[in-house]
Amino acid sequence: MTGTPSNDTRSLLTWTLSFLRPYRGRVALLIALLLLQIALGALQPWPLKIVIDYVLGAQALPEPYRSWIVNLAGDSTTSLLIFFVALGVVVQIVNQFAAAIGTQVQVDTGQRMVYDLRYRLFAHLESLGLYHHITTSTGDAVYRVDVDAYAIENLSMSGVFPLATSIITLVVMFAILVTRDLTVALLSLSVIPFLFMCLRYYASTLSHREERVKELESNLISRLYESFSAIRLVKSFAREPYETERYATAGARTMQARIRVTWQQSLFGVVVGSITILGTALVLVVGGMHVMRGEMTVGDLTVVIAYLGAVYGPLSAIAHTTGQLQGAIAGARRVRAMLALTPETEEAADAVSAATIKGEVTFEHVSFSYPDGTRVLDDISFTASPGQMIALVGLTGAGKTTLVSLIPRFYKATEGRVLVDGVDVQRYRVRELREKIAIVPQEPVLFSGTIAENLRYGRLDASDGDIEAAARAAHAHDFVSRLPRQYETAVAEAGGGFSGGERQRLSVARAILKDAPILILDEPTSSLDAISEEIVFSALRQLREGRTTIVIAHRLSTVRDADCILVLDQGRISAQGRHEELLTSSQLYRRMCARLSVGKSLDDPETIDELIEATRQ
């Protein structure tokens, strides 16, 4: 953000009010209702004044009002009393109805604005690059969508509209006070400078504290997400007390920060209330002296006091909600900062359709570094054609996952080009490109919902027959058909209730249903037992047919039948070839294979011969 804090606040208000544009009709109705409430508020003291001065008092009703009042209510004191009391009741009841309808319209409009912002914010978060989601906590994103989104409602409905209403009420009531007694009217304004100074002082201090509280609350939600997402690890290490203590510590820090802000808001409320009480007392003293000197009637003083309440009430309400408004400003800043991040899905004006790609993947001298400067890939070049399987092997941190992430544009190469069918992937429409890539991850991801809904995630328009065919191809139909509700069986969070092999077969079925020309496998069998691995491999062999397949391999069984194996070492291709060739030409590959198959160290040549013989069987 640039500019002074006041400019920043004005900019935030302008941005917030932009969400009102789709609801111009509701806003117009709300403004009309607020003006009606102001008008009715201006009328409310007058029936009481008439009762005090003209019905209970000794004054006669002035002409020309006396004639039509007598015609309506009669000439007796009792009838006049009942008439004006009833008139006052009607005015107040109508005012209550107007307030109730106004509140409903206000809440309705505010909730629609929040929904619009949540929808926009969720879509924007989805559009951000993978690196952002890796480096930003999930709890922070959830807090911005769930809590910070209310900033626009708090700013507009609890800020702008009450402030505008207060200003209009102040002008109207002050104009009426001037006609009744200029001295009293001017005295009523004596509190304004003090209120303004208090607002300015507390607004500046509360704003920073509210931002700090929101950061702490966001971190508290992140701690909650982190603990429950790793609940298996927590329980396996018996660290429930430790996690509880960490959450309690973070919660206590957040609670104390919120209490301090609330205490400051309460002190602010006391100061504001004291100022308005003193202002009212001053006006009451001066007005009372006017009454005693016969310059003002008791009814006039009653009207003045009522109008003072109408002026000071809204001003006090705005002052009391300053803390909430500062919290809303802090939330609006956080939301707008998030929306200012550039989406990865922004398309170039000349973006190319990926609807007809065949699947040939080419890396031309590709290098990649993360935004923090860490270099992960260095001068990678290879080609994978439809029908081929390319295996990537290497030690942990060699850059295998980063390399395959460049194909669907999860990341952008910092040097060189990644081509699909001879076209730079950066030129394709990103969502169309990803529709042509099927990914089977190492850890299968299942959503809450039914099995059919999880499989249909691969192709949203797939029929029930398509789903069953894909499940049969992935060797998943047998275990699904044994379930009581078969494909309508509900899936627990993260696929709980299914074995690792069953979850992976469902993941493969989803990829089969997608029927994409490019297939990326992140060693989908590394965590499976031998029998489950063979079942999944059988499904994968069928899935690979006619497709460009790139697999990250950690098991020897995965790379045996690869057309080409790329050995990555510190981000570079140190060797490439088929399995038998690399056993004799690459020391790193031999050592990795030894650990994966024979389980021995290759410190002497005899072990090499043993490995070569074992892997050929």
N, C-alpha and C positions, 0 to 999 in steps of 0.2 A: 504494500500500500504506500502511496505517496501523498504528500500534502499534509496540511495541518490536521489535528484531530477533529476540528469543527468541519473542515471540508470532507474528511473521511466519513463523519457521521451523516452529513448531508447526502453524500454519495450513497451511503448504505440505505438511507430513507428513500432516495429516488429508486434505487434497485428494488427495495421492498415493495414500494407502491406499484412497480411495473407488474407485479403479480395480480393486481386488482383489475387490470385491463379486461380480462375475459368476463368479469363480473360487474360490468358497468351498471346494468339494470339493478342489481342488488345494492350496489353502492349508492345509486340515486335514491332508492327506497330508504336506505339507512339514513342518508342525509336528510330526507324529508321527515322521517320519524324523529330524528334528533332535533330538527328545527321546531317540530310540533311540541316536543317535550320542553324546549326552551320557552315557547310561547305559553304553554300551559303553566309552566313554572312561574312565568311573569304574572299570570292571572291569579294564581293560588292565594296570595295574601289579601287580595281585595275583598272577597266575601267576609273575611274575618275583620278587616278594617271597618267595613260597613256595619257589621254586627256591633262592634265596640263603640264606634262613634255615633251611629245613627239609630241603631235599634236599642242598645242598652244605654247609650249616652243621651245627652239632652239636645244634640244637634238635629236640625231638620234636614231631610233629604233635599239636595240641591235640585233646582230646575235645570234642564227640562226632564231630568231622569225620574223625578218624583211621580209624574203623571203615569208613565208607562209601567213603572214598578208597582204603583198602587193598582193599576188595571190587571196586572199579572198576579200579584200576591195578596192584594187586599190592603186595608189601611190599618189593621190592628197590629199591635206590637208582636203578638204571638205569631200571626201569619207571616209577618216580615222576618221574624227570627227563623221560623221553619224554612221559609223560601231561601234565604241566603245561606243557611247551614246546608240545605239540600244542594244548592248551587255549588258550594265549596266541595261537597262530597262528590258530585258529578265530575267537576274539574279534576279532582284527585284520582278518581277511578279511571277516567279517560287517560290521564297521564300514566297510570299504572299499566293499562293495556298497551299504550304506545311504547312504554319501556319494555314490556314483555315481548312484544313483536320485534322491537329493535334489537333486543338481546338475541332472539332467535335468528334474525337475519344476520346479526354480527357473528354469532357462533357458526352458522351455516357457511357464510362467506369465508371466515377464518379457517375452518376445517378443509374447505375446498382448496384454499391457497396452500395449506400445509400438504395436502395430498399431491397437488401439482408439483410442489417443490421436492417432496420425497420421490415422486416418480422421476423427475428430472435428475435429482441427485443420484438415485440408484442407477439409472441408465448411464450417467456420466462416470460413476465409479466403475461400472462394468467396462466402459470404453477405455479406461486408463490402462497403460501398459502393465505387463506382468511384473516388471521390476518394481513398480510402485506398490503392488499388492504384496510382494515378497518383503519389502523393506518397511511397510506400514502395517501396524497392528490391525487385526480384524475388529477389535473392540472399539478403536477410534472411528473406523468407518461406520460401525453400527450406531455409535453415539451421535455422529453427525446426522445420520438419517433419522434416527428415532427421537432425539432430543433437540439438537440444534435446529432442525427443520421448523420447530415451533417459533423460531425467532421472528419470522415474517408475520405471524399472527399477533405475537406480543407487541411488535413494533407498530403495526398498523392499527389493530383493534384495541390494544391496551395503551397505545401511545399517541399516534397521530389523531385518531378520531376523538378520544377524550380531551386531548389538548385543544383541538379545533373547537370542540363543544364548549370548553371552558373559556376560550377567548371570546367566542360569540356571546356566551352567557354574560361574561364580564362587561362587554360593550353594551349589551341590552340593559342589564341591571344598572350599570353606572349611568346610562342615559336617563333611566327612570329616576334614579336617586338624585340626579342633578335637578330634575324638575320638582322634586319634593324639598330638597335642602342641599344647597351647594356645599356648605361647610361639611356636612356629614358625608356627602359624596366624596369630597377630596380626602377626608380622613380615612375612608374605606380603602383608598389606594395606598395609604401609608405603609401597608405591610408588603406591597409588591416588591420594592427593592430588597428587603430582607429575605423574602422567599427566593428571589432570583439569585442572590449571593449564596444562599444555602444550596440551592439546586446546582449551581456551578461548581461549588467546592466538592460536594458529595458525589456529583456525577463523575468528576475527574478521578476521585479516589476509588469509587466503587467499580468503575470500568475495568481497571487493572486486576482488582481482586476477583471479579466475576470471571475474567478470562483464566486466571489461575485456578479457580474452583472447577471450571469446565475441563481444564487439562487433567486435574486430579481425578475427577469423576470418569473421564474417558479412560485414564490409566487403570482405574478400579475395574471397569468393565473388561478391559484387556486382560487384567489378571484373572478374572473369572473365566473368560474364554480359554485362556492358556491352560488353566488348571483342569477344566473339564475335557478339553481336547486331548489332554495327555493323561486321562484318568487311569488308564491301564498301567502306565509307568508309575504314577503316583502310588497306586495300590501295590504294585509289585515290589516297590522299595519301602512300603509301609510309611509313606511320608504324608499321610493325611494331617497329622498334627502340625507338621512343618508348613504345609500349604495353607492350613487354617490360620496359622500365626502370621504368615506373609499377607494373607488377605485381610486379616484383622488390623495389621499395622498400616496397610494402605488405606483401609476403610477409616481408621481413626484419624489419619492425617487429612483425609477428605472431609470427614465430619467436622474436625476442628476448623478447617478453612471455611466451610459453609456456615458454621456457627458464628465465626468472626464477621462474616459478611452480613449475616442476619442481625447481629448485634449492632453493627454500624447502621443498617437500615432502620432498626428500632430507634436508635438515638436520633437519626434524621427525622423520623416521625414525631418524636417528642419535641424537637426544635420547631418543626413546622406547625405542629398543633399549638405550641406555646405562642408562636407569633400570631396565628389567627385568633387565638383566645384573647391575647392582649389587644389586637386590633378591634375585636368585637366589643371588649370591655370599654375601650376608649370611645368608640362610637356610641355605646350605650350611655356613658356618662354625659357626653356632649348632647346627645339626643334627649336624655332625661332633663338636662338643664333647659333645653329648648321647650320641652313640654311644661316645665314648671314656670317658664316665663310666658307661656301662652303662644309661643311661636310655632308650636307643632302639637298636634293632637296625639293621644295615646294610640289611636289607630294608625296614624302616620308613622309613629315610632315602631309599631308592630310590623308595618310594611317594610320599613328600613331594615329592621333586624332580619326579617325573612329574606330580603334581597341580599343582605350580607352573607347569610347562610348559603344562598344560591351562588354567590361569587366565591366565597372562601371554600365551600365544599368541593367544587371541581378542582380548584387550585391545590387544596390539601390532598385530594385523591391522586393527582398527578405527582405531587411530591412524595406521597407514600409509595407509589409504584416506581419511583426512580430506580431502586435496586433491581426490580424486575426488568425495567427497560434497559438498564446497563447490561444485564445478563443477556437480553435479547440482542443488543448490539454486538456483544462478544460472540454470541452464537451465529449472528449474521456474518460477521467477519470470517469465522471459521468455514461456514458454508460457502461463502463467495470465494474464499481462497482455494477451496477444493474445486469449485466449478471453473476456476481460472486455469487449472492444470490442463495441459494440452492432451486430448485423447489420442490414443494410438490409431483409432479408426478414422481419423480425418483423411479423406480421399483427395488425391490430386485431381485437378480439373480434367486431365486426360487419362484417368484411371482406366485400366483394361479389364474387360470381363474375363473371369476365370471359368466360365461355364463349360468350355469345350477342351480343357487341358487334358493331355494324355498321361502326364505324370513323370516325364524325364526331369531329374533333379541334377543340377550342376553347381558346384562350388568353384569359383574362380578367384584364387588368391585371397581368400576370406580371412580377415582378422577381426577380433572383437574384444572390446574393453568395456567394463562397466563404468557408469558415470563417475565412480570414485577413482577411476584410473587403473583399476586392476585389470591386467591383460589376461584373457582366458584362452583365446584362439589366436594362432599366428600362421598366416599364409597356408590356409587349407584349400586344397584343390582336388576334386574328384568328380566323377559322373556316375549316376545311377539311372539305369534305363528301365522301362516297364518290363516286368518279368524277372528282374534281377533282385537279389537280396544282398545288401551291403551291411556288414557287421562292424560295429564300433567297439573296440576293446581298449582298456587302459586302466591305469591306477585311479583311485579316487581323486577327484580334482583335476583330471586330465582335460576336461572340457567336453565330455561326450553329450551330456544333457543340454548344455548351452548350444552345441553344434546343431542338434536336431531342432532346437527351439527357434533357430533362424529361419527354418523353412516355412512354418505357419506365421512368421512375423511376430512371434512373441518378443523378440528383440530385433534390432536392426544392426547389420554388420557395420563396423566402423571403417573397415577397408575392404575392398573387393566387392564381388557381387554373388548373390545366390539367385540362380535362374531356375525357373520351371518352364519347360518347353521353350527354352531360349529367351524367356522374358524375365527381367528382374522382378522378384517377388514384390518389391516396393511399388511397382507400377500396377499390380493387380488390385482390384477391389478386395479389401482384406476379408470380409465375411464370405464372399464367393470363393476366395482362395481356401479358406479354412473348411468350407463345405466339401472340398476335394481332398481333404486330408483326414484319415482316420488314425486315431492315437489309442493304443492299448497301453495304459500305464503299468508300472511295476506294482503299485498298490491300487487295486480297482476301486473306483468311486461309485457308490450307489446313493441315490437320493431317497428321502422318505417318500412313500407312495407305493404303488403296486409294481410287481415285476414287469408287467406290460408297459407301464409308464416309463420305467427305467430303460427298457429296450427301445421304446419308441423315441427316446431322446436322440437316438442315432438318426432317425428320419421321422419327423413329426407327422407326416401324412401316411405313415405305414399302416396297412390293414392288419387285422388279427392274424390273417394267413401269412403275411410277410413276417410278422413277429415270430410265429411258430416255426417257419422255415429257417429263419436265422438262428433260432434256439437249437433246432435239430442240427444245423451245420456246425454249431459250436459245442455239440454234445451236451447241451444244457436241458434239452426237452425232457429227458428221462427223469431227472430229479425234480424238475418243475411239475411234471404231470403227477408225481406222487404226493404233492402238497394238496391239502384239502380244497383250497380255492384255486389251485394251479396258477395261471398267469395273473389272476386278480389277488394273489397273496400280497399282503402289505409287507413292505420292506422296512425294517427298523432303521434307525439312524446309523449311517456309515455301513449298512449291510449287516448289522448284528443279527445273529441267528443262522447265517450261512457260513459254511467253511470257506477257507481261502480259495480252494479249487473251484467251488461253486460260484463265488463272487467273480473270480477271474473268467470263468466260462460265460457268465452273464456279460461281462465287459467285452469279451470277444464277440459275443452275439450282437451286441450293440454296434461294434465296428463293422461286422458283416452286413448288418442292416443299412449302415450308412453307404456301403458300396462305393467307397472313394478310390480313385486311382493311385493315391499315395498312402502308404501304410507305415506308421512309425510305431515300433515296439520298444518300450523301455524295460527290457528283460522281464516279461510278464510271468515267468515261471520260477524266478529265483527263490521265492518263499514257499514253493510247493513241494510236496513229497513226490517220490519217483512216479507213483501211479497217477496222481493228479497231473503231474507234469506231462506225462505221455498223452493223457486225454486232451489237455490244452494244446499241446504241440500238434496233435492230429487236427484240431480245429484251425490252428494257425496255418498249417500247410495248405489247407483249402482256402483260407483267407488270402494267402500270399499270391495265389495263382493270377497271373496277368497284371499284377500290380508292382509298382516300384516300392520295395520294402527296405527300410533302414531300421536296423535293430541295434539297441545298446545291449551288449552281451556281457554277462558275468559268469555264465556256465559254459563249459566246453560243448555240451550237447547243443547249445544254441548256434555255435559258429561252425560246426562240422560241415554243413552243407551250404554255407554262404558262398556266393559267387566271388566276393572279394571281402577281405577283412582289413580294416584300417586300424593300425595300432597307434593310439594317441599317447604322447608323452609330453607333459607340460605344455599342452596346447598346440603341439605340432604333430604331423604324421611322421612317425619315425620308421614305419615299415608298412607295406601293404602287399596283399597277395592271398592265395588260398591257404587253408589250414596246414597242409603238408609242407608247402613252401616256407611258411613262416616258422615252422618248427626248426628248420635248419638255418634260416637266415636272420631271425630276430631273437636275440637273447632275452629281451623283455617279454616277448610273447611266450617263449619256452618257460620262463619262470612263472608266468601267470597260469599257464596250462598245467604246470606241475602241481601248483597249489590246488587247482580246481579238479584235477583228475587223480593224480598219484598221491598227492599230499606230501611230497618230499621237496627238499631243497636241491637245486641243481648245482652243487658245488663240484661234481666230478662228471666226466664225460659218460660214464656208464649209466648214470641216471637219465641222461638225454636219450640214449638208445632205448632204455626201458620205457620212457614217456612216448617216444615215437611209435614203438610197437603197441603200447596200450591204446593210443588214440586211433590207431588204424584198425583195431578190432571192431 
